[in-house]
């Protein structure tokens, strides 16, 4: 299986993969209250933020994807700004503040002294789960040059064993603000 770097034409597929994979995720449910348009907005922001740095990856069959970013990458352009401006209207102020507090906690825990790559999202289509596509994408990301650490956070306990089997070590636990 080949991994491709996503292009803008893949945006709808990436958003669909994220929406399908994360509609039951505890942290996403906390933010989105099961509202699909909110999940799609988070997915669009992740896509727009990372596509400008070629950090959105897909399996060639388009059944799995990964979105990454590094602390040193450029994270802002007009599309990212426009997507961010939608958040207060789609989410409301309270959920948005809760999201920002959680992201701030996560950001404070990151070690800025290492050149780490942050694995933001990893998703496979429902019919492709369990076929090894996530592990294949992870290996591709591990092989990227210039990074000495791959960082991720997950709120889904079912995912912890998946990542531990692939060499990740639990380093910190966060309690998201209510």
N, C-alpha and C positions, 0 to 999 in steps of 0.2 A: 504494500500500500504506500502510496506517495502522499506527502504533505505539501500543500500549496499555501502560498501567502495570499490571503484574501484580497480581493479588489473591491472597489465600491459596488460593483454589480452584485456582490454576494451579501449585501447588507440585509435584505429581506430574509434570506436563508439563515444567516447568523442570528437574527432577532427571533426567528421561529424556533431554532434549536434552543436558545436560551429560555424562551417563554415556555416551551414544552418541558425542559429539564428542571426549571426552577420554580414552577408554579406551586410546588409543595414544599419548597425549602423553608425552614423555620425563620431565617432572617428575612427572606424576601416576603414571607407571609406577614411578618411583623411590620414591615414597611408598607406593603401593598394591600393588605386585607383581601387578598384573592382577586384583586381587580387587574385584569389582563392588560389594560392600557397603561397601568403603572409599571408592570413588569416590562412591557415593551419599551417604555421610556428609559428605564434603567439599562436595558439591553442596547438601545440606540446610543445612549451616552457612552457606554463601554466601547461600542464599535467606533464611534466618531473620535473618541479620545485616543484609541490605539491604532486605527487604520493609518493615520498620518505618519506613524513611525514604523509601519510594516510589521506590526505585532499582533495581527489577527491571522490565525492559522486554521486551515480546514483540511480534512482528509479529502482526497481527490474525488471520492464519491459524494461529498458534501453531507455526510451523515454525522460528523463530529467536528467540533471546533474548540479552539482555545484562544483566549485573549490575554495578553500580557502587557505590562508596562514596566519601565525602569524609573527610578527616582530622578535620573538625569534627562529623561526624554522630554521633549516639548509636548505639553499637554493641551495647548489652547489654540484654537483657530475659530473662524466664524461659525462653523457648524457646531462645534463643541459649545461655544457661547450660546448659540440659539437653543440648543438642546437643554442646556442648564437653565435658561430663562423660563422654560416650560414647567420646571419642577414645582414652584409654588402653586401654580394653577392646577396642575394635575394631582398633586399630593396634598396640598394644604400646608399650613405653616407648622402645625404640631408634628406630623410625621417627618417633614423635611428637617426640622430641628433635631429630632431623634436620630435621623440618618447622619446628619452632620456631626453630632456628638460621637456616634459610634465610629465614624470614619476618622475623627480626630483622635480617639483612643487608639485605634489601629495604627495611625500614622506615628503617634508618640512611641509605640512599641518597636517600630522598625529601627534597625541599626543602620544609620546613614553612612557609617564608615566603610561598609562593604559595598562592592558594586553588585548589588542584587537585582534580580529580575523578579517582579511580582506577578504571580499567576492569578489573574483576576477572575476568570471564568473558564470552566472546562465543562463541555456538554456534549452529549450524544443524543441522536434521535431515539425515541422510545423503542423503535424496532431494532436499533443497533446496540442497545445496552447489553453489556456482557460479552461483546465480540472482540474486546481488546483495543478498540479505537482510542479510548482515553489514555491507556498506557502507551500506545503508539505515538500519540500527540505529545505526551509528557517526555518521551525519549527524544523526540525532535527538539523540544524546548531545552532539555538538559544539554543537548549537543550544540546549542547556539554559542558562538564565541563571544568572549568579552565579559562574561558574568561568572562570579565565583560563588553565587548563592541563588537558589530559587526559593522564593517566599510565597506562602499562601495562607489564607485563613478560610476556615469553613465553619458554618454553624450547623451543618448536617452531620450528626453523629455517625450515620451510615457511611459517610465518605471517609471518615478517619482511618478505618482499616485499609481502604483502597490506597490512600496516600502513604500510610506506614509501610505497606508491602513494597512500595516503590522507593523506600529509603528516606522518607520525610520523618523528622523528629519533632514531637510536640514540644514547643518551647515556651508557650505562654497561654493562659486562658483569660478571656475577657468576659465580663458580664455586661451586655449591652444596656445602655440607659433605657429606662421606661418612659 
